[in-house]
Amino acid sequence: MFVGVGPARVRDMFAMARKNSPCILFIDEIDAVGRKRGSRGGIGGHSEQENTLNQLLVEMDGFTTDESSVIVVAATNRVDILDPALLRPGRFDRQIYVPVPDIKGRASIFRVHLNPLKTSLNKKELSRRLAALTPGFSGADIANVCNEAALIAARDAGEEISVKDFDKAIERVVAGMEKKSQVLQPEEKKTVAYHEAGHAVAGWFLEHADPLLKVSIIPRGKGLGYAQYLPKEQYLYSKEQLLDRMCMTLGGRVSEEIFFGRITTGAQDDLQKITQMAYSQVVKFGMSSKIGPLSFQTAQPGDLTFDKPYSEATAQMIDQEVRELVNSALTRTRELLLSKQVDIEKVAKRLLEKEILAREDMVELLGKRPFAEKQTYEEFVSGTGGMDEDTSLPKGLESWNKPKEASSKENERPTAGTEGA
């Protein structure tokens, strides 16, 4: 950006907003210009970004007096890197956190996107079923699922969209596009089958692991196989729950060790996940007895510089604790799968035959999972105060979206006793 262009554009933007007032000025990805000043470590161009930010602050805080009504709204995924001056009263002083929708919210969003689609299925029941299968999905993900389902039905020359089409669409959004053209060598396919069987069996017999929906050895996206789970909508996790998740994630690597006496590169993504889980427990959640009840800030994706808020001695203790935590999970997983070798063999052989196993196949092979779990929409929302999302408005806002003409006519009606006065 040329020097002076940024501030000039900010001035022009606010001038246009005032000219069209009353209006709402929306700035998306405000962290692009609102990053903390001095945070770019002297990289070229940072002064122009700071000049742009300074002009934005001037326009918002009343240095330029104006009676026009302009409401400024901004959005960002990184509020932690915004300059504190932006968040002071009179600027962006009201912060609203918008998380991904919960199960009731997903059902409401699904109903919106299902409405124009051609299907003979009951759309209300379908929206609830799909909401239960898509924890963690955003509104954009839900729209993508509905669009993919319609495309799949069209490719198959279907007259309408079926449940199977929606299930395939969810798989595609979660795990990526199926690679039918990717041919695995027989030994590789066997390794993938035992790897995925290790994940499935470990999760089946760990109390706090997520319920399994499907396991497949058909390559999708970057993976050669995948297991689809149904994560709980949970906001608090204990150390025991996190340890079970680590063990389930290590199941594939441990299974390779047990049945082939070697490990492959297929566990790379699993190792990245458990390393992150272990570091979070030690550094963020204060779950290490040696480090104590401390929580340190960690580097975030996109950070250009990051200074560790602890000494080198503490950093070495953290590394040691992380290794011990991962090794402890590895030992526990190995003990579990050594006792379940027969089950892993059953699942792996069936995978090599069918390539995809649903939950019903797992129940047939391993018996019912020995832990209580929720699977349906009704089970998830039980005890939450209703089956559907509460979208009611406060009394003062109930008429906010009424047409202006109707409200103006209501205001013009004569009141009793005033006629002919």
SULGI-V960073 format. One record per backbone hydrogen bond with DSSP energy under -0.5 kcal/mol. NH is the residue of the N-H (numbers start at 0). CO is the residue of the C=O. If there is no record, write none. Layout:
BEGIN
nh=NH co=CO
nh=NH co=CO
END
This chain:
BEGIN
nh=4 co=1
nh=5 co=1
nh=7 co=3
nh=8 co=4
nh=9 co=5
nh=10 co=6
nh=11 co=7
nh=12 co=8
nh=13 co=9
nh=14 co=10
nh=15 co=11
nh=16 co=12
nh=17 co=13
nh=18 co=14
nh=19 co=15
nh=20 co=17
nh=21 co=68
nh=22 co=68
nh=24 co=70
nh=25 co=23
nh=26 co=24
nh=26 co=72
nh=27 co=25
nh=28 co=74
nh=29 co=74
nh=31 co=28
nh=32 co=29
nh=33 co=29
nh=34 co=30
nh=35 co=80
nh=38 co=35
nh=40 co=37
nh=42 co=39
nh=45 co=42
nh=48 co=44
nh=49 co=45
nh=50 co=46
nh=51 co=47
nh=52 co=48
nh=53 co=49
nh=54 co=50
nh=55 co=51
nh=56 co=52
nh=57 co=53
nh=58 co=54
nh=59 co=55
nh=60 co=56
nh=62 co=57
nh=63 co=57
nh=64 co=62
nh=69 co=67
nh=70 co=22
nh=71 co=69
nh=72 co=24
nh=72 co=70
nh=74 co=26
nh=80 co=77
nh=81 co=78
nh=82 co=33
nh=85 co=82
nh=86 co=82
nh=86 co=83
nh=87 co=84
nh=90 co=87
nh=91 co=85
nh=92 co=90
nh=94 co=92
nh=95 co=93
nh=96 co=94
nh=98 co=96
nh=105 co=101
nh=106 co=102
nh=107 co=103
nh=108 co=104
nh=109 co=105
nh=110 co=106
nh=111 co=107
nh=112 co=108
nh=113 co=109
nh=114 co=110
nh=116 co=113
nh=118 co=116
nh=122 co=120
nh=125 co=121
nh=126 co=122
nh=127 co=123
nh=128 co=124
nh=129 co=125
nh=130 co=126
nh=131 co=127
nh=132 co=128
nh=133 co=129
nh=133 co=130
nh=136 co=133
nh=141 co=137
nh=142 co=138
nh=143 co=139
nh=144 co=140
nh=145 co=141
nh=146 co=142
nh=147 co=143
nh=148 co=144
nh=149 co=145
nh=150 co=146
nh=151 co=147
nh=152 co=148
nh=153 co=149
nh=154 co=150
nh=155 co=151
nh=156 co=153
nh=157 co=152
nh=160 co=117
nh=165 co=161
nh=166 co=162
nh=167 co=163
nh=168 co=164
nh=169 co=165
nh=170 co=166
nh=171 co=167
nh=172 co=168
nh=173 co=169
nh=174 co=170
nh=175 co=170
nh=175 co=171
nh=178 co=218
nh=179 co=177
nh=181 co=178
nh=182 co=180
nh=183 co=181
nh=188 co=184
nh=189 co=185
nh=190 co=186
nh=191 co=187
nh=192 co=188
nh=193 co=189
nh=194 co=190
nh=195 co=191
nh=196 co=192
nh=197 co=193
nh=198 co=194
nh=199 co=195
nh=200 co=196
nh=201 co=197
nh=202 co=198
nh=203 co=199
nh=204 co=200
nh=205 co=202
nh=206 co=204
nh=208 co=205
nh=210 co=229
nh=212 co=227
nh=213 co=227
nh=214 co=356
nh=215 co=225
nh=216 co=354
nh=218 co=216
nh=219 co=222
nh=220 co=176
nh=222 co=219
nh=225 co=215
nh=227 co=213
nh=228 co=226
nh=229 co=210
nh=230 co=228
nh=233 co=231
nh=241 co=237
nh=242 co=238
nh=243 co=239
nh=244 co=240
nh=245 co=241
nh=246 co=242
nh=247 co=243
nh=248 co=244
nh=249 co=245
nh=250 co=246
nh=250 co=247
nh=253 co=249
nh=254 co=250
nh=255 co=251
nh=256 co=252
nh=257 co=253
nh=258 co=254
nh=259 co=255
nh=260 co=255
nh=260 co=256
nh=261 co=255
nh=266 co=263
nh=267 co=264
nh=270 co=266
nh=271 co=267
nh=272 co=268
nh=273 co=269
nh=274 co=270
nh=275 co=271
nh=276 co=272
nh=277 co=273
nh=278 co=274
nh=279 co=275
nh=280 co=276
nh=281 co=277
nh=282 co=278
nh=283 co=278
nh=283 co=279
nh=284 co=279
nh=286 co=280
nh=291 co=287
nh=293 co=291
nh=295 co=282
nh=302 co=299
nh=307 co=305
nh=314 co=310
nh=315 co=311
nh=316 co=312
nh=317 co=313
nh=318 co=314
nh=319 co=315
nh=320 co=316
nh=321 co=317
nh=322 co=318
nh=323 co=319
nh=324 co=320
nh=325 co=321
nh=326 co=322
nh=327 co=323
nh=328 co=324
nh=329 co=325
nh=330 co=326
nh=331 co=327
nh=332 co=328
nh=333 co=329
nh=334 co=330
nh=335 co=331
nh=336 co=332
nh=337 co=333
nh=338 co=334
nh=339 co=336
nh=340 co=337
nh=343 co=339
nh=344 co=340
nh=345 co=341
nh=346 co=342
nh=347 co=343
nh=348 co=344
nh=349 co=345
nh=350 co=346
nh=351 co=347
nh=352 co=348
nh=353 co=349
nh=354 co=350
nh=355 co=353
nh=356 co=214
nh=358 co=212
nh=361 co=357
nh=362 co=358
nh=363 co=359
nh=364 co=360
nh=365 co=361
nh=366 co=362
nh=379 co=375
nh=380 co=376
nh=381 co=377
nh=383 co=380
nh=390 co=388
nh=396 co=393
nh=397 co=394
nh=399 co=396
nh=401 co=398
nh=406 co=402
nh=407 co=403
nh=408 co=404
nh=409 co=405
nh=410 co=406
nh=411 co=407
nh=412 co=408
nh=412 co=409
nh=417 co=414
nh=420 co=417
END
